[in-house]
Amino acid sequence: NGNQWNLTSLTSRCSYIFIDDSDNIFAGIYNGGLSKSSDYGFSWNQSDAGIAGEITGIIQFSENIFYAGTENGIFKSIDYGSNWVQLQSGPTDITSICKGEDRLIYLVTETSGFYISAVSGKTWQIKNNGLHRLFITSLIALPSRNIVAGTFGDGLYLYSTNTQHWEMINSG
């Protein structure tokens, strides 16, 4: 319950942590690499075959299909996160990625804002209407189908999937 913590055998500096539907833990390693634990962090194995760059986010669409955002672009795994292939389309400098309703992928970047793609990741739509700054650092999809983004230096924004517009939601 978080009252006691123990150091695991993974001693690398982590940039991102993700737990899949089967309780496997993925740890993005600072400056590149990905490690995976299937025993709650007691042991770790490299799981980054084919992936390049620092992991900034991972999402899972089915038992075996994963997507990872990195500084170098989007990577897809169809074998439980063991091997990865870079998608030929899509932005780079990804700072956050999340799964939306209707099998959509949402991601944000350091330089060009907010993108949406179907689960294939073959084509991407940029949706920056209402954003004042395009350096977005974090992203979360809400059950209401709206999205909240944290920006670098400009606070929080709410994206309405109905209006396809961003609205600043800072207060106080």
Beta strands, then each sheet from edge to edge (+ up, - down):
strand 1: 14-19
strand 2: 25-29
strand 3: 34-37
strand 4: 45-46
strand 5: 55-60
strand 6: 66-70
strand 7: 73-77
strand 8: 85-86
strand 9: 94-100
strand 10: 104-109
strand 11: 114-118
strand 12: 125-126
strand 13: 136-141
strand 14: 147-151
strand 15: 156-160
strand 16: 165-168
sheet 1: 1+ 2- 3+ 4-
sheet 2: 5+ 6- 7+ 8-
sheet 3: 9+ 10- 11+ 12-
sheet 4: 13+ 14- 15+ 16-
end
